[in-house]
Amino acid sequence: MWEVELKPEIKKELRDPEKYVKGMNMTYNGITITMVGVLMMMILYFMRPEHVLHPLWIEILGLLVAGWGELLKFRAK
C-alpha cells in the first residue's frame, strides 16, 4: 500500500536498507489500520454507543503491526 524510497545518503548510513524500508511500510500500514479502527469507533459512537468498543481488536492489531515495523527498523539501523 505504501511505497517508501530512501535517499542515497540515508541508505549509506543503514546496515540493511531493504529491511528498514520494509519496517517503514509495516509501520505506516499499522498506523493506517489503527486509524480505521478509530474511525469505526467514532461512527459507532454516534450510531450505536453501546457497541463503541467492538473495533478495539482492530486498533490492537494495527498497533501490533506498527510495533513490529518499528522493531524491523531498529534492527536494520
Biopython code that builds the backbone (N, CA, C, O; Angstrom):
import numpy as np
from Bio.PDB.StructureBuilder import StructureBuilder

atoms = [
    (1, "MET", "N", (0.818, -1.175, 0.000)),
    (1, "MET", "CA", (0.000, 0.000, 0.000)),
    (1, "MET", "C", (0.875, 1.256, 0.000)),
    (1, "MET", "O", (0.596, 2.199, -0.740)),
    (2, "TRP", "N", (1.903, 1.278, 0.802)),
    (2, "TRP", "CA", (2.819, 2.419, 0.867)),
    (2, "TRP", "C", (4.076, 2.099, 0.070)),
    (2, "TRP", "O", (4.557, 0.966, 0.075)),
    (3, "GLU", "N", (4.593, 3.094, -0.601)),
    (3, "GLU", "CA", (5.828, 2.937, -1.371)),
    (3, "GLU", "C", (6.854, 3.926, -0.822)),
    (3, "GLU", "O", (6.813, 5.115, -1.136)),
    (4, "VAL", "N", (7.760, 3.428, -0.013)),
    (4, "VAL", "CA", (8.766, 4.269, 0.625)),
    (4, "VAL", "C", (10.081, 4.089, -0.117)),
    (4, "VAL", "O", (10.482, 2.970, -0.435)),
    (5, "GLU", "N", (10.746, 5.207, -0.389)),
    (5, "GLU", "CA", (12.052, 5.167, -1.037)),
    (5, "GLU", "C", (13.009, 6.060, -0.244)),
    (5, "GLU", "O", (12.701, 7.219, 0.036)),
    (6, "LEU", "N", (14.145, 5.520, 0.106)),
    (6, "LEU", "CA", (15.113, 6.255, 0.912)),
    (6, "LEU", "C", (16.055, 7.058, 0.032)),
    (6, "LEU", "O", (16.343, 6.684, -1.105)),
    (7, "LYS", "N", (16.528, 8.168, 0.579)),
    (7, "LYS", "CA", (17.539, 8.965, -0.115)),
    (7, "LYS", "C", (18.869, 8.224, -0.074)),
    (7, "LYS", "O", (19.116, 7.454, 0.854)),
    (8, "PRO", "N", (19.730, 8.445, -1.065)),
    (8, "PRO", "CA", (21.018, 7.712, -1.097)),
    (8, "PRO", "C", (21.897, 7.953, 0.133)),
    (8, "PRO", "O", (22.583, 7.036, 0.583)),
    (9, "GLU", "N", (21.888, 9.161, 0.678)),
    (9, "GLU", "CA", (22.737, 9.423, 1.849)),
    (9, "GLU", "C", (22.218, 8.697, 3.088)),
    (9, "GLU", "O", (22.999, 8.360, 3.977)),
    (10, "ILE", "N", (20.931, 8.456, 3.155)),
    (10, "ILE", "CA", (20.373, 7.693, 4.280)),
    (10, "ILE", "C", (20.669, 6.207, 4.099)),
    (10, "ILE", "O", (20.936, 5.504, 5.074)),
    (11, "LYS", "N", (20.622, 5.727, 2.853)),
    (11, "LYS", "CA", (20.921, 4.313, 2.586)),
    (11, "LYS", "C", (22.342, 3.950, 3.012)),
    (11, "LYS", "O", (22.592, 2.838, 3.475)),
    (12, "LYS", "N", (23.270, 4.893, 2.853)),
    (12, "LYS", "CA", (24.665, 4.623, 3.215)),
    (12, "LYS", "C", (24.837, 4.443, 4.721)),
    (12, "LYS", "O", (25.712, 3.698, 5.161)),
    (13, "GLU", "N", (24.008, 5.120, 5.510)),
    (13, "GLU", "CA", (24.139, 5.060, 6.959)),
    (13, "GLU", "C", (23.558, 3.787, 7.557)),
    (13, "GLU", "O", (23.915, 3.416, 8.675)),
    (14, "LEU", "N", (22.671, 3.114, 6.835)),
    (14, "LEU", "CA", (21.972, 1.951, 7.373)),
    (14, "LEU", "C", (22.713, 0.657, 7.083)),
    (14, "LEU", "O", (23.397, 0.526, 6.068)),
    (15, "ARG", "N", (22.564, -0.291, 7.987)),
    (15, "ARG", "CA", (23.176, -1.600, 7.811)),
    (15, "ARG", "C", (22.410, -2.423, 6.776)),
    (15, "ARG", "O", (23.017, -3.095, 5.942)),
    (16, "ASP", "N", (21.074, -2.371, 6.830)),
    (16, "ASP", "CA", (20.221, -3.130, 5.904)),
    (16, "ASP", "C", (19.073, -2.230, 5.430)),
    (16, "ASP", "O", (18.003, -2.232, 6.040)),
    (17, "PRO", "N", (19.276, -1.462, 4.356)),
    (17, "PRO", "CA", (18.244, -0.522, 3.899)),
    (17, "PRO", "C", (16.946, -1.202, 3.460)),
    (17, "PRO", "O", (15.867, -0.637, 3.641)),
    (18, "GLU", "N", (17.034, -2.405, 2.886)),
    (18, "GLU", "CA", (15.823, -3.109, 2.432)),
    (18, "GLU", "C", (14.918, -3.431, 3.626)),
    (18, "GLU", "O", (13.702, -3.253, 3.562)),
    (19, "LYS", "N", (15.519, -3.899, 4.697)),
    (19, "LYS", "CA", (14.762, -4.234, 5.905)),
    (19, "LYS", "C", (14.175, -2.973, 6.539)),
    (19, "LYS", "O", (13.072, -3.006, 7.085)),
    (20, "TYR", "N", (14.906, -1.870, 6.468)),
    (20, "TYR", "CA", (14.428, -0.600, 7.015)),
    (20, "TYR", "C", (13.197, -0.120, 6.255)),
    (20, "TYR", "O", (12.231, 0.345, 6.860)),
    (21, "VAL", "N", (13.231, -0.231, 4.936)),
    (21, "VAL", "CA", (12.083, 0.171, 4.108)),
    (21, "VAL", "C", (10.881, -0.725, 4.406)),
    (21, "VAL", "O", (9.751, -0.244, 4.489)),
    (22, "LYS", "N", (11.121, -2.009, 4.566)),
    (22, "LYS", "CA", (10.035, -2.936, 4.910)),
    (22, "LYS", "C", (9.428, -2.568, 6.263)),
    (22, "LYS", "O", (8.210, -2.624, 6.433)),
    (23, "GLY", "N", (10.269, -2.194, 7.217)),
    (23, "GLY", "CA", (9.784, -1.766, 8.526)),
    (23, "GLY", "C", (8.968, -0.490, 8.451)),
    (23, "GLY", "O", (7.953, -0.357, 9.136)),
    (24, "MET", "N", (9.404, 0.451, 7.623)),
    (24, "MET", "CA", (8.635, 1.689, 7.451)),
    (24, "MET", "C", (7.280, 1.401, 6.829)),
    (24, "MET", "O", (6.270, 1.966, 7.249)),
    (25, "ASN", "N", (7.250, 0.524, 5.827)),
    (25, "ASN", "CA", (5.972, 0.164, 5.202)),
    (25, "ASN", "C", (5.038, -0.483, 6.214)),
    (25, "ASN", "O", (3.850, -0.164, 6.252)),
    (26, "MET", "N", (5.560, -1.384, 7.030)),
    (26, "MET", "CA", (4.725, -2.042, 8.037)),
    (26, "MET", "C", (4.237, -1.049, 9.088)),
    (26, "MET", "O", (3.102, -1.152, 9.554)),
    (27, "THR", "N", (5.074, -0.098, 9.462)),
    (27, "THR", "CA", (4.669, 0.912, 10.433)),
    (27, "THR", "C", (3.539, 1.763, 9.878)),
    (27, "THR", "O", (2.552, 2.011, 10.569)),
    (28, "TYR", "N", (3.674, 2.208, 8.644)),
    (28, "TYR", "CA", (2.618, 3.020, 8.028)),
    (28, "TYR", "C", (1.327, 2.214, 7.879)),
    (28, "TYR", "O", (0.239, 2.744, 8.107)),
    (29, "ASN", "N", (1.437, 0.960, 7.503)),
    (29, "ASN", "CA", (0.242, 0.117, 7.391)),
    (29, "ASN", "C", (-0.425, -0.067, 8.753)),
    (29, "ASN", "O", (-1.652, -0.029, 8.851)),
    (30, "GLY", "N", (0.364, -0.265, 9.792)),
    (30, "GLY", "CA", (-0.188, -0.411, 11.132)),
    (30, "GLY", "C", (-0.895, 0.844, 11.608)),
    (30, "GLY", "O", (-1.955, 0.764, 12.228)),
    (31, "ILE", "N", (-0.318, 1.995, 11.325)),
    (31, "ILE", "CA", (-0.962, 3.259, 11.705)),
    (31, "ILE", "C", (-2.269, 3.437, 10.937)),
    (31, "ILE", "O", (-3.256, 3.921, 11.491)),
    (32, "THR", "N", (-2.277, 3.045, 9.659)),
    (32, "THR", "CA", (-3.499, 3.137, 8.867)),
    (32, "THR", "C", (-4.585, 2.223, 9.418)),
    (32, "THR", "O", (-5.742, 2.631, 9.519)),
    (33, "ILE", "N", (-4.231, 1.000, 9.772)),
    (33, "ILE", "CA", (-5.199, 0.062, 10.353)),
    (33, "ILE", "C", (-5.755, 0.616, 11.666)),
    (33, "ILE", "O", (-6.955, 0.519, 11.924)),
    (34, "THR", "N", (-4.891, 1.191, 12.486)),
    (34, "THR", "CA", (-5.331, 1.760, 13.753)),
    (34, "THR", "C", (-6.297, 2.914, 13.533)),
    (34, "THR", "O", (-7.300, 3.027, 14.238)),
    (35, "MET", "N", (-6.005, 3.765, 12.569)),
    (35, "MET", "CA", (-6.889, 4.900, 12.295)),
    (35, "MET", "C", (-8.238, 4.447, 11.738)),
    (35, "MET", "O", (-9.251, 5.102, 11.980)),
    (36, "VAL", "N", (-8.268, 3.348, 11.005)),
    (36, "VAL", "CA", (-9.547, 2.793, 10.545)),
    (36, "VAL", "C", (-10.368, 2.333, 11.752)),
    (36, "VAL", "O", (-11.581, 2.541, 11.790)),
    (37, "GLY", "N", (-9.724, 1.720, 12.720)),
    (37, "GLY", "CA", (-10.418, 1.314, 13.944)),
    (37, "GLY", "C", (-10.963, 2.505, 14.708)),
    (37, "GLY", "O", (-12.071, 2.450, 15.242)),
    (38, "VAL", "N", (-10.186, 3.593, 14.764)),
    (38, "VAL", "CA", (-10.652, 4.805, 15.444)),
    (38, "VAL", "C", (-11.849, 5.393, 14.703)),
    (38, "VAL", "O", (-12.812, 5.830, 15.332)),
    (39, "LEU", "N", (-11.798, 5.407, 13.388)),
    (39, "LEU", "CA", (-12.912, 5.921, 12.591)),
    (39, "LEU", "C", (-14.175, 5.081, 12.817)),
    (39, "LEU", "O", (-15.275, 5.620, 12.944)),
    (40, "MET", "N", (-14.002, 3.762, 12.864)),
    (40, "MET", "CA", (-15.153, 2.893, 13.129)),
    (40, "MET", "C", (-15.726, 3.156, 14.522)),
    (40, "MET", "O", (-16.943, 3.137, 14.701)),
    (41, "MET", "N", (-14.863, 3.399, 15.506)),
    (41, "MET", "CA", (-15.342, 3.723, 16.847)),
    (41, "MET", "C", (-16.110, 5.040, 16.858)),
    (41, "MET", "O", (-17.121, 5.170, 17.547)),
    (42, "MET", "N", (-15.629, 6.008, 16.098)),
    (42, "MET", "CA", (-16.307, 7.300, 16.050)),
    (42, "MET", "C", (-17.691, 7.161, 15.416)),
    (42, "MET", "O", (-18.658, 7.759, 15.887)),
    (43, "ILE", "N", (-17.780, 6.375, 14.352)),
    (43, "ILE", "CA", (-19.075, 6.156, 13.709)),
    (43, "ILE", "C", (-20.020, 5.429, 14.665)),
    (43, "ILE", "O", (-21.187, 5.798, 14.795)),
    (44, "LEU", "N", (-19.508, 4.397, 15.329)),
    (44, "LEU", "CA", (-20.348, 3.658, 16.275)),
    (44, "LEU", "C", (-20.753, 4.511, 17.478)),
    (44, "LEU", "O", (-21.817, 4.292, 18.058)),
    (45, "TYR", "N", (-19.925, 5.468, 17.852)),
    (45, "TYR", "CA", (-20.250, 6.329, 18.992)),
    (45, "TYR", "C", (-21.550, 7.088, 18.746)),
    (45, "TYR", "O", (-22.348, 7.286, 19.662)),
    (46, "PHE", "N", (-21.753, 7.508, 17.501)),
    (46, "PHE", "CA", (-22.961, 8.260, 17.183)),
    (46, "PHE", "C", (-24.124, 7.354, 16.754)),
    (46, "PHE", "O", (-25.284, 7.708, 16.964)),
    (47, "MET", "N", (-23.832, 6.205, 16.164)),
    (47, "MET", "CA", (-24.896, 5.323, 15.679)),
    (47, "MET", "C", (-25.396, 4.379, 16.780)),
    (47, "MET", "O", (-26.596, 4.312, 17.047)),
    (48, "ARG", "N", (-24.472, 3.653, 17.415)),
    (48, "ARG", "CA", (-24.808, 2.680, 18.464)),
    (48, "ARG", "C", (-23.780, 2.791, 19.592)),
    (48, "ARG", "O", (-22.784, 2.066, 19.585)),
    (49, "PRO", "N", (-23.997, 3.662, 20.536)),
    (49, "PRO", "CA", (-22.996, 3.886, 21.592)),
    (49, "PRO", "C", (-22.676, 2.646, 22.428)),
    (49, "PRO", "O", (-21.593, 2.564, 23.008)),
    (50, "GLU", "N", (-23.586, 1.690, 22.503)),
    (50, "GLU", "CA", (-23.316, 0.504, 23.318)),
    (50, "GLU", "C", (-22.313, -0.438, 22.655)),
    (50, "GLU", "O", (-21.766, -1.317, 23.322)),
    (51, "HIS", "N", (-22.060, -0.272, 21.354)),
    (51, "HIS", "CA", (-21.124, -1.134, 20.622)),
    (51, "HIS", "C", (-19.802, -0.423, 20.297)),
    (51, "HIS", "O", (-19.053, -0.880, 19.434)),
    (52, "VAL", "N", (-19.519, 0.670, 20.970)),
    (52, "VAL", "CA", (-18.379, 1.502, 20.582)),
    (52, "VAL", "C", (-17.033, 0.791, 20.790)),
    (52, "VAL", "O", (-16.069, 1.121, 20.099)),
    (53, "LEU", "N", (-16.936, -0.150, 21.695)),
    (53, "LEU", "CA", (-15.658, -0.805, 21.962)),
    (53, "LEU", "C", (-15.433, -2.066, 21.125)),
    (53, "LEU", "O", (-14.402, -2.720, 21.284)),
    (54, "HIS", "N", (-16.350, -2.417, 20.255)),
    (54, "HIS", "CA", (-16.185, -3.620, 19.436)),
    (54, "HIS", "C", (-14.988, -3.553, 18.484)),
    (54, "HIS", "O", (-14.327, -4.577, 18.307)),
    (55, "PRO", "N", (-14.664, -2.402, 17.853)),
    (55, "PRO", "CA", (-13.485, -2.377, 16.967)),
    (55, "PRO", "C", (-12.149, -2.238, 17.693)),
    (55, "PRO", "O", (-11.136, -1.941, 17.060)),
    (56, "LEU", "N", (-12.130, -2.443, 18.990)),
    (56, "LEU", "CA", (-10.877, -2.323, 19.745)),
    (56, "LEU", "C", (-9.840, -3.321, 19.254)),
    (56, "LEU", "O", (-8.650, -3.007, 19.249)),
    (57, "TRP", "N", (-10.256, -4.514, 18.841)),
    (57, "TRP", "CA", (-9.303, -5.513, 18.353)),
    (57, "TRP", "C", (-8.622, -5.034, 17.078)),
    (57, "TRP", "O", (-7.476, -5.402, 16.817)),
    (58, "ILE", "N", (-9.314, -4.211, 16.271)),
    (58, "ILE", "CA", (-8.689, -3.665, 15.060)),
    (58, "ILE", "C", (-7.577, -2.702, 15.445)),
    (58, "ILE", "O", (-6.510, -2.697, 14.831)),
    (59, "GLU", "N", (-7.828, -1.893, 16.455)),
    (59, "GLU", "CA", (-6.794, -0.960, 16.913)),
    (59, "GLU", "C", (-5.596, -1.697, 17.493)),
    (59, "GLU", "O", (-4.452, -1.328, 17.228)),
    (60, "ILE", "N", (-5.846, -2.724, 18.271)),
    (60, "ILE", "CA", (-4.743, -3.504, 18.856)),
    (60, "ILE", "C", (-3.933, -4.177, 17.756)),
    (60, "ILE", "O", (-2.703, -4.198, 17.814)),
    (61, "LEU", "N", (-4.616, -4.727, 16.752)),
    (61, "LEU", "CA", (-3.921, -5.345, 15.622)),
    (61, "LEU", "C", (-3.050, -4.319, 14.885)),
    (61, "LEU", "O", (-1.904, -4.606, 14.542)),
    (62, "GLY", "N", (-3.595, -3.132, 14.645)),
    (62, "GLY", "CA", (-2.831, -2.078, 13.980)),
    (62, "GLY", "C", (-1.613, -1.655, 14.771)),
    (62, "GLY", "O", (-0.547, -1.427, 14.200)),
    (63, "LEU", "N", (-1.762, -1.546, 16.085)),
    (63, "LEU", "CA", (-0.622, -1.167, 16.918)),
    (63, "LEU", "C", (0.437, -2.257, 16.952)),
    (63, "LEU", "O", (1.631, -1.960, 17.004)),
    (64, "LEU", "N", (0.010, -3.523, 16.924)),
    (64, "LEU", "CA", (0.983, -4.619, 16.871)),
    (64, "LEU", "C", (1.760, -4.608, 15.552)),
    (64, "LEU", "O", (2.970, -4.834, 15.541)),
    (65, "VAL", "N", (1.072, -4.349, 14.455)),
    (65, "VAL", "CA", (1.745, -4.281, 13.144)),
    (65, "VAL", "C", (2.721, -3.113, 13.124)),
    (65, "VAL", "O", (3.843, -3.248, 12.636)),
    (66, "ALA", "N", (2.298, -1.959, 13.656)),
    (66, "ALA", "CA", (3.191, -0.800, 13.710)),
    (66, "ALA", "C", (4.391, -1.072, 14.615)),
    (66, "ALA", "O", (5.510, -0.668, 14.299)),
    (67, "GLY", "N", (4.165, -1.746, 15.724)),
    (67, "GLY", "CA", (5.271, -2.089, 16.625)),
    (67, "GLY", "C", (6.258, -3.040, 15.975)),
    (67, "GLY", "O", (7.468, -2.900, 16.155)),
    (68, "TRP", "N", (5.752, -4.010, 15.220)),
    (68, "TRP", "CA", (6.630, -4.938, 14.509)),
    (68, "TRP", "C", (7.456, -4.189, 13.459)),
    (68, "TRP", "O", (8.638, -4.478, 13.276)),
    (69, "GLY", "N", (6.837, -3.235, 12.777)),
    (69, "GLY", "CA", (7.568, -2.429, 11.802)),
    (69, "GLY", "C", (8.666, -1.611, 12.461)),
    (69, "GLY", "O", (9.760, -1.484, 11.912)),
    (70, "GLU", "N", (8.383, -1.056, 13.631)),
    (70, "GLU", "CA", (9.402, -0.295, 14.353)),
    (70, "GLU", "C", (10.550, -1.202, 14.802)),
    (70, "GLU", "O", (11.707, -0.784, 14.805)),
    (71, "LEU", "N", (10.231, -2.429, 15.176)),
    (71, "LEU", "CA", (11.276, -3.372, 15.557)),
    (71, "LEU", "C", (12.161, -3.699, 14.358)),
    (71, "LEU", "O", (13.381, -3.782, 14.496)),
    (72, "LEU", "N", (11.561, -3.886, 13.190)),
    (72, "LEU", "CA", (12.366, -4.120, 11.979)),
    (72, "LEU", "C", (13.253, -2.926, 11.662)),
    (72, "LEU", "O", (14.413, -3.091, 11.283)),
    (73, "LYS", "N", (12.709, -1.721, 11.817)),
    (73, "LYS", "CA", (13.520, -0.528, 11.576)),
    (73, "LYS", "C", (14.696, -0.453, 12.549)),
    (73, "LYS", "O", (15.806, -0.085, 12.165)),
    (74, "PHE", "N", (14.445, -0.802, 13.809)),
    (74, "PHE", "CA", (15.500, -0.752, 14.816)),
    (74, "PHE", "C", (16.604, -1.750, 14.497)),
    (74, "PHE", "O", (17.787, -1.445, 14.648)),
    (75, "ARG", "N", (16.214, -2.951, 14.053)),
    (75, "ARG", "CA", (17.213, -3.982, 13.718)),
    (75, "ARG", "C", (18.026, -3.635, 12.485)),
    (75, "ARG", "O", (19.160, -4.090, 12.336)),
    (76, "ALA", "N", (17.447, -2.824, 11.591)),
    (76, "ALA", "CA", (18.125, -2.500, 10.334)),
    (76, "ALA", "C", (19.116, -1.357, 10.489)),
    (76, "ALA", "O", (19.920, -1.125, 9.585)),
    (77, "LYS", "N", (19.086, -0.642, 11.596)),
    (77, "LYS", "CA", (19.990, 0.506, 11.771)),
    (77, "LYS", "C", (21.402, 0.070, 12.013)),
    (77, "LYS", "O", (22.287, 0.909, 12.180)),
]
sb = StructureBuilder()
sb.init_structure("model")
sb.init_model(0)
sb.init_chain("A")
sb.init_seg("    ")
for serial, (resi, resn, name, xyz) in enumerate(atoms, 1):
    if name == "N":
        sb.init_residue(resn, " ", resi, " ")
    sb.init_atom(name, np.array(xyz, "f"), 0.0, 1.0, " ", f" {name:<3s}", serial, name[0])
structure = sb.get_structure()
